Each structure stands twice: as C-alpha cells, then as structure tokens.
Amino acid sequence: MSRERRRDNRATIDWAVLVRDTGGIIVADIENISLSGAFIRCNVPLETKKRYKLHIMVPNHSPLDANAEVAWLSVKCTERGIPPCGMGIRFTRVSKSDREIINGHILQSPRS
C-alpha cells in the first residue's frame, strides 16, 4: 500500500468551483482542500500543467479566487473510465486573506 506524501493538512469539503481558462468556464466540485492545493471532480478532464483561474464557492462567504495548475489526473475517471474525472490541483497564487479562510476550514475539519 503506497503512503501519501502530502505536506499540508486537508479538509474534506463539498464546495462548487468555477474553473476558468481561455476556452471558457467549467463547473466542478472540490472534495478536499489544503493550503497548497485541492482535489476536484468535473465532467471535462483538465490539462496537466495548464494554468487555470478558480472561483471557489465557500458556503456563507464570498467566493475565493486562486490561480492553479493541474498536478495530476485520475487514471480512471469512474468505474467505467468516464467522467466525472478527478484531478489534483496545485495553487500557484492565493491571497493571504483567502489562505486564512482555507486554513480556518482545515483547522475545523476532523483529523482522520
């Protein structure tokens, strides 16, 4: 069994996110988040190493903005290998105030 090498704590969440690039906007869901990145699911696989603008919809809060790139894609999108696809994204820019909001959710999240 492989051991995950995450350096940051994560919070399990269910937040919508708008993923924007020059081709338009894709609606996705964030399953977990850390200060360095997140795991998202959407119906359109995103390109690895490509940069995206994220608008993260935090419940009872204004959207958070971040720049990110796709670090890795799920090999099997679902049991049948079709969307929704899972992706690990790495934040490349998040404001200090938005990082504090993310960190607050991480600190409130139960540890597994």
Buried (B, 14 or more C-beta within 10 A) or exposed (E): EEEEEEEEEBBEBEBBBBBEEEEEEBEBBBBBBBBBBBBBBBEEBBEEEEEBBBBBBBEEEEBBEBEBBBBEBBEEBEEEEEEBBBBBBBBEEBEEEBBEBBBEBBEEBEEE
